[in-house]
Amino acid sequence: MKFELNNKKLESIKADFEIIFIQNKNLKKLDKEKDFFKLNNYEGEGALLDLNNKKLYVELKSLAYEDIRLSLCMAYKNLEKLNIKSVKLPSIVGECVVKSFASLVEGVLFASYKFDKYKKDKKTSTLEKFIISSEEINAKTFNHDEAKIGLERGKILANASNFTKNIVNEIPEIYTPLKMAQDAQNLAKENKNITCVIYDEKFLAKEKMHAFLAVNRASVHPPRLIHLSYKAKNSKKRIVFVGKGLTYDSGGLSLKPADYMLTMKADKSGAAAAMGIIKAVAELCLDLEVHCILGATENMIGENAYKPDDVLISREGISIEVRNTDAEGRLVLADCLSFAQDLKPDLLIDMATLTGACVVGLGEFTSAIMGNNEQLQNDFYLSSKNSGEYATVLHFNPYLRELIKSNIADVSNTSSSRYGGALTAGLFLDKFIRKEYKDKWLHLDIAGPAYIEKSWGYSSFGAGGAGVRMCVNYLIEMLRKNS
């Protein structure tokens, strides 16, 4: 899809179709169309196609970035089936020019995303260009250079998110730990600013990553520790992302019920998001040093499977009592977080589809932000609000730490209570964060929006690309504040 900023007024631009935005249900400005609106019983909500005059009327609730995305999504969905190649529209400028134009692009590219690799009949759209007039819907003036930056940022963020979605949506027969390693290597080949190092099971054993290795024991596919890195010439901070990369999770010997096993191809969403993040960071050329540590493995059943009642010794030397083999992601993350801290990060963020409890508590559309530093949590939350992703802060409660105590090891991998499962999982990870990094660490539980079996907003069925935009937007905002 092409996005072109045109200096001409809207009426002077040639295109196959025109988008007209309706703000605050205000149809009075369009007096000439009142009979057409009346005939179609249109009161300014949703969208209305005028095929005769080749116009689309679409609601724009406000100039908030999310409303811009939703409006452009609605526009694309109404136009994608028409036999047209180009559409023209006025500029939409909210509080920030860059973010407004980025949101416009995101709305279109997310609406156009589909994962139809395995469908025999693939439906394609002829629509290939959005021509954006410099004429603004509210007759404002704006910086055109900033608008172009916004268009480019929107493409990069949307493409990185859709790249992540493709990984998450891919089936487990195809997407093994080795496939994730291959994708990471290909990402580094495509972007000269990204480097990739792949570590095998022998390296994991040498590093005493016994928790990670235990999860993989019953799988025929070997595990991989993947290290992606990007370093700008004038990097201001070192950021390390850690991603849970369970390419499939059966639950292990604590086998999941059949209904719960379905969609577990999405248990690699944290690692996929980390890959999308470093892709976007490199393409945006952010003045940062960014590392991504991905723990890629499967959790299966077999004669060599790890068992409930086992005690595992992690890379940090902390012993873990296994009470449920389906609480495996935190075991992989424990060793990956240990490895990540050796890189001496200024900021450490892990992302994981870690708990069903998080979805129960927050619903399908919201991620949880956890950690020890409330200021860091709040800053990340405020930044996430503009990114288009929904998140909320969950604060640790010291009394919940009692629930993951073990009588035979340093910590248990599951809580002794059915309540507060998202927080006790976060507190388990906190056990492996060294003292000097406690206030530099965030845990993002993306279990809800990472994969949803229905379309919502501008997100299609399946993978949601959770984590990519809110993390990249936070990095951009962090650089802006420190400049």
WOWO-V80372 format. One line per field, one symbol per residue. phi: phi as a letter, one per 40 degrees, with the letter a starting at -180 (. if undefined). psi: psi as a letter, one per 40 degrees, with the letter a starting at -180 (. if undefined). burial: I if it has 24 or more other C-alpha atoms within 12 Angstrom, else O. Layout:
phi: ???
psi: ???
burial: ???
//
This chain:
phi: .bbbcbcccdccccacabbbcbbffccccbccccccccccfcbgcgbacbcccfbbcbcbcaccdcccdcccccccccbccccbbbabaccbbccbcdcccccdcddccccccabbdbcccbcbbccbabbbcccccbfcbaccccccccccccccccccccdcdccccccccccbdcccccccccccccbccbbbbbbccccdcccgcccdccccdccccccacbbbaabccbccabbbbbbcbccabchgccdccdccccgcccccccccccccccccdcccfccabbbbbbcbabbbbicbccbdgcbbbcccgccbccbacccccccccdcccccccccfccabbbbaccaccccccbgcbbcbbbibccccdccccccccccgcbaacbccbdcccccbcbcbacabcbccbccgcccccccccdcbccdcbdcbbbbbcbdcccabcacafbccdgcbgdhcccccccccccccccc
psi: hihhhheiiddehhidihhhhhhffhedefddeddddddefheeiaihhgddefihhhhhdieiddddddddddddddedeigidiiiiiihhadhdddddddddddddddehigfdehdhhhiiehehhhhiehidffiiihddddddddddddddddddddddddddiidddgiddddddddddddddheehihhhhaddddddefgddddddedeiehiihhhhiihhidfhdihhhhhhhfgdiheeadghiiddddheedeeedddddddddddddddefigihhihhhhhiihaiieeiiiieihihideehihhheheefddddddddddddddeegidhhhihigdhddddddeieehihhiadhddddddddddddeeeihiihhhihdddddeeiieeidiieiieieifdddddddddddehideedeehhhhhfdcedhhfiihbehihbiefhddddddddddddddde.
burial: IOIIIIOOOIOOIOIIIIIIIIIOOOIOOOOOIOOOIOOOOIIIOIIIIIOOOOIIIIIIIIIIIIIIIIIIIIIIIIIIOIOIOIIIIIIIIIOOIIIIIIIIIIIIIIIIIIIOOOOOOOOOOOIIIIIIIIIIIOOOOIOIOOIIIIIIIIIIIIIIIIIIIIIIIIIIOOIIIIIIIIIIIOIIOOOOIIIIIIIIIOOIOOIIIIIIIIIIIIIOIIIIIIIIIIIIOOOIIIIIIIIIIIIIIIIIIIIOOOOOOOIIIIIIIIIIIIIIIIIIIIIIIIIIIIIIIIIIIIIIIOOOIIIIOIIIIIIIOIIIIIIIIIIIIIIIIIIIIIIIIOIIIIIIIIIIIIIIIIIOIIOIIIIIIIIIIOOIIIIIIIIIIIIIIIIIIIIIOOOIIOIIIIOOOIIIIIIOOOOIIIIIIIIIIIIIIIOOIIIIIIIIIIIIIIIIOOOOIIIIIIIIIIIIIIIIIIIIIIOOOOO
//
